[in-house]
Amino acid sequence: MGCRISVMFKGNVSELLAIGRREATAYGGVLKGDEHRGSFSMNALGGTFTGNYLIEEYTIQIELVKKPIWIPCVAIENFLRANIS
């Protein structure tokens, strides 16, 4: 049921996390962690998303532990790549 997604990004890690925190909060969730690793939880698209992240260099690795079953991992990956890269 989970997904493992790796996305390269440009720019500042602190800015990336600030955007992540803002988006998580907008969806009634939370992003906890630092510029190396952390966790998140939020409600969107009629379901709950929870997971962890790990940042190395200019790559963020995301492990979704829980997601709505009707949303395929590839759709989530494509969304993240379009919005993070």
Beta strands, then each sheet from edge to edge (+ up, - down):
strand 1: 3-8
strand 2: 30-33
strand 3: 37-44
strand 4: 47-56
strand 5: 59-66
sheet 1: 1+ 5- 4+ 3- 2+
end
